[in-house]
Amino acid sequence: SVSKPFVYATALADRGVAVVTSKVGVEPSGDAFNSISLDPQTGAPLNPMINAGAIATTSLVSGRTTEAQWERIESSIATFVGHPVTVDESVYHSESATGHRNRAIAWMLKNFGIIEGEPMASLENYFRQCAIQVSCRDLAYMAATLANGGVHPVTGRRALPAEHVGQVLSVMATCGM
């Protein structure tokens, strides 16, 4: 779940606030992270820090193919961390093999038009992002990058346009922490 705010940040950078918030709300839900919490009128997830919102957010990251979308997610997380990242393949395969509730959520998102295209492709990228290996130091750099206006404090590389940092921090504070 640590990946959720950073992939949300990536979707904001790729699509902008208007597009992302038209598909994923920013209201606290009070529900468990894996609840099927969708707006009853629109079918949109209540926020990007619950699985439904995170799956939708993953689907909004730019990429013409599933592979290109994954490369964008991986590259973005690497910029926040400050070095290339890897996926723990055993964790990824376990998530994919047992993620039946998340499959149901992805199909519901497809039904409501929140996810365009093949929902299982976005879901597999979501499972992968949840299996990215990071250390405590990496997490500290990820947080420091947000605290530094979206610029990694050591590498100097911009991970997120400054205009989106406040949105990510607000959602983290109200919906994810």
N, C-alpha and C positions, 0 to 999 in steps of 0.2 A: 504493500500500500504506500510505501514511501515514494514510489514513482508517480503517484497520482498528481500531486501539485506540479511536478516538472513536465509531465506530458500535457497537463492543462495549460501550462505556460507555453509550451510548444504550439499547441492548437491556437492559442490566442495570437502568438506571433505569426502563424501561418494564415489564419482566417480572419482575425480581428474579433473584437469584443462583440459586435452586433451579431455576427454569424454564430459564434460559440454560444452566446447567451440565448439565441433563438432555439437552440437544440438542448441546452443543459442549463438548468436554473442555478441560482446561487443562494438558495434559502436553506438554513439548517433544517434537517429532517428529524433529528432525535431518534432516528431508527438505526438499527444495526448496519454495519458496513455492507453486509450482503443481502439486505432487505430489497424487496422489489418495490421501491418507492418511486412512483411515477405520478406526475401531475394528472389528476383525473380528466381534465379538459384536453390537454395537449399531448399527453403521453411522455412528456419530457422528464428526465430524471431531475430530482429536486436540487442536486448539487454534484460537482465533479469529484467529491471525496468519498462517495459511496460507489459501490461497484457499478451500478447502472450508469451513473454519471461518468465514471472513469472509462467504461467501455465505449460510451458515446463519444467522449473526448478523444480517445485513441482513434476512433474512426474519422475524426476531423483533422488529424495531422495530414499535412500535404504528402502526396505521393501518387503517381499515376497507377502504380501497381502495389500489391501488398508488400513486395520486397522493397520497393522504393520508400514506402511509408515506414517500414521497419528501419531502413537505413537512416531516415530522418529522425526517428525516435532515438535510435542508438547514438547518433551524432550529437543530438541535442543534450542527452544525458551526459555524454562524454564532455561536452563543453561546460556543463554545470560542475562536473566532478573535477575536471582539469586534466584528464588523461583518458585514453580509450577504455571502454568497459567491455565486459564479457557476460554472457548469460550462463547461469548454472543450468546445464542441459537436463540434469536429473530433476531439478525443481520444475523447470518448464514442462517436461514430459508428464510429471506427476500432476501439475495444475491442469494440463490439457486433458489428461485421462480422467480426472475426477471432477471437472468443472461443470457439472450438469446444471446446477442452478444458474451459473453465469451464461450457459447456452440458452436457457429459458429467457433470461433477461435480454440477451442479444436479439433473439427472435421477436420478443415484445417490442424492443426498440425499432426493429425493422418494420413491424406491423404499424407502428405509429409514424413512420417516416423520419425517425430520428437518425437512424443509420441508413445511408444510401448504399446500394450495391450489396455484395455478399456479406452478411453479418459474421459468418464464421471466420472469414479472413481477418477482420478487425479484432475479433475475439482472440484469435491465435496471437496477434501482435500484443494484445493486452496481457495474455499469459506470459509472453516473452518479457515484456517490460517489467512484470512483477518478479521475474527470475534474474534480473540484472544483479550482478554481484557488486556490492559496495561495502567499504569498511566504515568504521566510525569516523575516521579522518575524512573520507570521501563525503559523508553526510554533513560534516562540519563545513567543508568547502561549498557544498551545495547550498547550505543555509547562508554562508557568508556571501555567496554570489548574489542571492536575493537581497541580503542586507546592504550590499554594495551597489545597489541600483541595477542589478542584472549583469554586472561585470565580474568575472572571476578575479579574486584579489591577488592571485599569484601570476596567472597566465596573462591577465589583462584582456582576455577575449570576452566579447559580449555574448552572453548566453540568452538574454531576453531583452527586447527593446524596453527602455526605461518606462515608457507609458503603460506597460502591462504589469510591472512589478507590484504596484499597489493593489491591483485586482487579484493577483495570486495571493498576496499576503492577507488580504481581507477574507478571501474564501478559506484560506488555511485557518485563520483565527476563528471564523464563525462556524465553519462546517467541518473542519478536519482535526481540530485539536480539542 
